[in-house]
Amino acid sequence: MTLLQRLVHRFLPRRWSAAIEAESRAWQLVCDCGQAVSVWEAGGIRFGGRGRPRRAYCCSRCGVTAHRLEKRESAATDAPGD
C-alpha cells in the first residue's frame, strides 16, 4: 500500500475509505495488449472520476507505457496475469 493509500485508511472514516478503495479497484489501467490492473493495485487512487483518459504505466506483459483508464464493475475478473 502506498503512502497516500495508507493516509486514506488512517485519517478518513472507514465508510469513506472503503468507498474510495472500492472505486479505485473498479477503475482499471488497460493496455492495448489486453493486460489490466486496477488503479488501487497500481498504487493509486481514483474516486469520482469520469471519462477514459490515458495514463503512463508500464505494462508487465508488453512494456507499453500508455494505458487507458476504464471503469469496470467486475474488477475481480480482470486480475493481472490473466
C-alpha positions, 0 to 999 in steps of 0.5 A: 500500500502506498503512502497516500493509500495508507493516509486514506485508511488512517485519517478518513472514516472507514465508510469513506475509505472503503468507498474510495478503495472500492472505486479505485479497484473498479477503475482499471489501467488497460493496455492495448495488449489486453493486460489490466490492473486496477488503479488501487493495485497500481498504487493509486487512487481514483474516486469520482472520476469520469471519462477514459483518459490515458495514463503512463504505466508500464505494462508487465506483459508488453512494456507499453507505457500508455494505458487507458483508464476504464471503469469496470464493475467486475474488477475481480475478473480482470486480475493481472496475469490473466 
